[in-house]
Amino acid sequence: MSKLIEKFKKEHSLIIETLNRVKMPGINTEDGIEELLSAKDNITAHMKKEDEEFYPKLRKAAESNQGLKELLDAFDKDMDEITRYSIEFFGDYTAATGSELALELEKFIAVLERRMLREETFLFAEFEKLHK
């Protein structure tokens, strides 16, 4: 496994761990909000690294691989939705309170976990094929 893929898998785990730590003190507490903001920073940094180091290489390979192009197109549509959801969640988390906010956090974690699993299963495998 390439070092880049190993790094991204670790970052995926860190993001989910950080979001899960928000639940311990409670999302409406100072510590919970601090963990949430840390998770936001981790997510933003991770997405930036993927956009700079990962996706350009896959897009280049997709120029001559129709199956990979279609896979990336599907992931791009999915990412648009996740980006919108992330912006809404982090933009509005102060508007919700109590159990409503806890439920939104659970949904957000589930959305990210699903995306990360799909990325690790499909795109990371394609990336590894390119680097053999």
C-alpha positions as YAML, in Angstrom:
chain: A
units: angstrom
residues:
- id: 1
  name: MET
  ca: [0.00, 0.00, 0.00]
- id: 2
  name: SER
  ca: [1.36, 3.41, -0.91]
- id: 3
  name: LYS
  ca: [2.30, 5.84, 1.82]
- id: 4
  name: LEU
  ca: [-0.26, 8.31, 0.53]
- id: 5
  name: ILE
  ca: [-3.08, 5.79, 0.86]
- id: 6
  name: GLU
  ca: [-1.88, 4.81, 4.33]
- id: 7
  name: LYS
  ca: [-1.84, 8.49, 5.31]
- id: 8
  name: PHE
  ca: [-5.36, 9.05, 3.97]
- id: 9
  name: LYS
  ca: [-6.73, 6.00, 5.79]
- id: 10
  name: LYS
  ca: [-5.21, 7.27, 9.05]
- id: 11
  name: GLU
  ca: [-6.73, 10.69, 8.44]
- id: 12
  name: HIS
  ca: [-10.13, 9.10, 7.79]
- id: 13
  name: SER
  ca: [-9.89, 7.30, 11.13]
- id: 14
  name: LEU
  ca: [-8.77, 10.47, 12.91]
- id: 15
  name: ILE
  ca: [-11.68, 12.47, 11.52]
- id: 16
  name: ILE
  ca: [-14.25, 9.90, 12.65]
- id: 17
  name: GLU
  ca: [-12.55, 9.50, 16.06]
- id: 18
  name: THR
  ca: [-12.60, 13.27, 16.57]
- id: 19
  name: LEU
  ca: [-16.27, 13.51, 15.62]
- id: 20
  name: ASN
  ca: [-17.09, 10.64, 17.97]
- id: 21
  name: ARG
  ca: [-15.21, 12.42, 20.78]
- id: 22
  name: VAL
  ca: [-17.61, 15.33, 20.37]
- id: 23
  name: LYS
  ca: [-20.32, 13.08, 21.82]
- id: 24
  name: MET
  ca: [-18.42, 12.31, 25.05]
- id: 25
  name: PRO
  ca: [-18.59, 15.71, 26.71]
- id: 26
  name: GLY
  ca: [-21.66, 16.56, 24.68]
- id: 27
  name: ILE
  ca: [-21.91, 18.60, 21.52]
- id: 28
  name: ASN
  ca: [-23.38, 21.57, 23.42]
- id: 29
  name: THR
  ca: [-20.41, 21.82, 25.79]
- id: 30
  name: GLU
  ca: [-17.29, 23.90, 25.37]
- id: 31
  name: ASP
  ca: [-15.17, 20.73, 25.03]
- id: 32
  name: GLY
  ca: [-17.60, 19.28, 22.52]
- id: 33
  name: ILE
  ca: [-17.51, 22.39, 20.39]
- id: 34
  name: GLU
  ca: [-13.70, 22.43, 20.58]
- id: 35
  name: GLU
  ca: [-13.60, 18.82, 19.30]
- id: 36
  name: LEU
  ca: [-16.11, 19.70, 16.58]
- id: 37
  name: LEU
  ca: [-13.99, 22.61, 15.37]
- id: 38
  name: SER
  ca: [-10.93, 20.35, 15.44]
- id: 39
  name: ALA
  ca: [-12.81, 17.84, 13.29]
- id: 40
  name: LYS
  ca: [-13.77, 20.61, 10.88]
- id: 41
  name: ASP
  ca: [-10.11, 21.62, 10.54]
- id: 42
  name: ASN
  ca: [-9.10, 17.97, 9.99]
- id: 43
  name: ILE
  ca: [-11.79, 17.48, 7.34]
- id: 44
  name: THR
  ca: [-10.84, 20.67, 5.52]
- id: 45
  name: ALA
  ca: [-7.11, 19.83, 5.54]
- id: 46
  name: HIS
  ca: [-7.79, 16.25, 4.43]
- id: 47
  name: MET
  ca: [-9.99, 17.32, 1.53]
- id: 48
  name: LYS
  ca: [-7.36, 19.83, 0.42]
- id: 49
  name: LYS
  ca: [-4.67, 17.10, 0.41]
- id: 50
  name: GLU
  ca: [-6.91, 14.77, -1.58]
- id: 51
  name: ASP
  ca: [-7.62, 17.53, -4.09]
- id: 52
  name: GLU
  ca: [-3.89, 18.23, -4.49]
- id: 53
  name: GLU
  ca: [-2.26, 14.79, -4.19]
- id: 54
  name: PHE
  ca: [-4.85, 12.13, -4.96]
- id: 55
  name: TYR
  ca: [-7.59, 13.16, -7.35]
- id: 56
  name: PRO
  ca: [-5.38, 14.80, -10.02]
- id: 57
  name: LYS
  ca: [-3.53, 11.51, -10.53]
- id: 58
  name: LEU
  ca: [-6.79, 9.59, -10.83]
- id: 59
  name: ARG
  ca: [-8.22, 12.18, -13.23]
- id: 60
  name: LYS
  ca: [-5.12, 11.93, -15.41]
- id: 61
  name: ALA
  ca: [-5.49, 8.13, -15.55]
- id: 62
  name: ALA
  ca: [-9.22, 8.51, -16.29]
- id: 63
  name: GLU
  ca: [-8.39, 10.31, -19.53]
- id: 64
  name: SER
  ca: [-7.63, 6.89, -21.02]
- id: 65
  name: ASN
  ca: [-9.88, 4.73, -18.82]
- id: 66
  name: GLN
  ca: [-13.63, 5.18, -19.33]
- id: 67
  name: GLY
  ca: [-14.55, 2.99, -16.34]
- id: 68
  name: LEU
  ca: [-12.40, 5.08, -14.02]
- id: 69
  name: LYS
  ca: [-13.83, 8.27, -15.53]
- id: 70
  name: GLU
  ca: [-17.38, 7.09, -14.77]
- id: 71
  name: LEU
  ca: [-16.37, 6.10, -11.24]
- id: 72
  name: LEU
  ca: [-14.80, 9.52, -10.64]
- id: 73
  name: ASP
  ca: [-17.88, 11.26, -12.06]
- id: 74
  name: ALA
  ca: [-20.05, 9.38, -9.56]
- id: 75
  name: PHE
  ca: [-17.71, 10.29, -6.72]
- id: 76
  name: ASP
  ca: [-17.70, 13.94, -7.82]
- id: 77
  name: LYS
  ca: [-21.50, 14.08, -7.62]
- id: 78
  name: ASP
  ca: [-21.33, 12.40, -4.21]
- id: 79
  name: MET
  ca: [-18.68, 14.87, -3.07]
- id: 80
  name: ASP
  ca: [-20.80, 17.84, -4.13]
- id: 81
  name: GLU
  ca: [-23.55, 16.52, -1.87]
- id: 82
  name: ILE
  ca: [-21.15, 15.89, 1.03]
- id: 83
  name: THR
  ca: [-19.61, 19.34, 0.65]
- id: 84
  name: ARG
  ca: [-23.06, 20.93, 0.76]
- id: 85
  name: TYR
  ca: [-24.01, 18.80, 3.78]
- id: 86
  name: SER
  ca: [-20.73, 19.71, 5.55]
- id: 87
  name: ILE
  ca: [-21.23, 23.42, 4.94]
- id: 88
  name: GLU
  ca: [-24.78, 23.20, 6.25]
- id: 89
  name: PHE
  ca: [-23.75, 21.16, 9.29]
- id: 90
  name: PHE
  ca: [-20.82, 23.36, 10.32]
- id: 91
  name: GLY
  ca: [-22.69, 26.52, 9.41]
- id: 92
  name: ASP
  ca: [-25.79, 25.60, 11.38]
- id: 93
  name: TYR
  ca: [-24.54, 23.51, 14.29]
- id: 94
  name: THR
  ca: [-24.98, 26.49, 16.64]
- id: 95
  name: ALA
  ca: [-28.63, 26.86, 15.60]
- id: 96
  name: ALA
  ca: [-29.62, 23.37, 16.73]
- id: 97
  name: THR
  ca: [-29.52, 22.24, 20.34]
- id: 98
  name: GLY
  ca: [-29.73, 19.13, 22.49]
- id: 99
  name: SER
  ca: [-31.00, 15.95, 20.91]
- id: 100
  name: GLU
  ca: [-31.60, 17.63, 17.54]
- id: 101
  name: LEU
  ca: [-27.94, 18.58, 17.32]
- id: 102
  name: ALA
  ca: [-26.82, 15.15, 18.54]
- id: 103
  name: LEU
  ca: [-28.97, 13.56, 15.81]
- id: 104
  name: GLU
  ca: [-27.48, 15.85, 13.16]
- id: 105
  name: LEU
  ca: [-23.99, 14.89, 14.36]
- id: 106
  name: GLU
  ca: [-24.86, 11.19, 14.04]
- id: 107
  name: LYS
  ca: [-26.14, 11.75, 10.49]
- id: 108
  name: PHE
  ca: [-23.01, 13.72, 9.60]
- id: 109
  name: ILE
  ca: [-20.74, 10.96, 10.94]
- id: 110
  name: ALA
  ca: [-22.71, 8.33, 8.99]
- id: 111
  name: VAL
  ca: [-22.46, 10.35, 5.76]
- id: 112
  name: LEU
  ca: [-18.70, 10.76, 6.15]
- id: 113
  name: GLU
  ca: [-18.12, 7.13, 7.13]
- id: 114
  name: ARG
  ca: [-20.06, 5.93, 4.09]
- id: 115
  name: ARG
  ca: [-18.06, 8.21, 1.79]
- id: 116
  name: MET
  ca: [-14.75, 7.17, 3.33]
- id: 117
  name: LEU
  ca: [-15.58, 3.48, 3.05]
- id: 118
  name: ARG
  ca: [-16.53, 3.86, -0.62]
- id: 119
  name: GLU
  ca: [-13.41, 5.90, -1.29]
- id: 120
  name: GLU
  ca: [-11.18, 3.34, 0.44]
- id: 121
  name: THR
  ca: [-12.88, 0.42, -1.31]
- id: 122
  name: PHE
  ca: [-13.03, 1.77, -4.84]
- id: 123
  name: LEU
  ca: [-10.80, 4.78, -5.41]
- id: 124
  name: PHE
  ca: [-7.89, 3.73, -3.22]
- id: 125
  name: ALA
  ca: [-7.82, 0.40, -5.09]
- id: 126
  name: GLU
  ca: [-7.74, 2.24, -8.42]
- id: 127
  name: PHE
  ca: [-4.98, 4.51, -7.15]
- id: 128
  name: GLU
  ca: [-2.93, 1.49, -6.06]
- id: 129
  name: LYS
  ca: [-3.29, -0.05, -9.53]
- id: 130
  name: LEU
  ca: [-1.72, 3.08, -11.00]
- id: 131
  name: HIS
  ca: [1.30, 2.78, -8.76]
- id: 132
  name: LYS
  ca: [2.26, -0.84, -9.26]
...
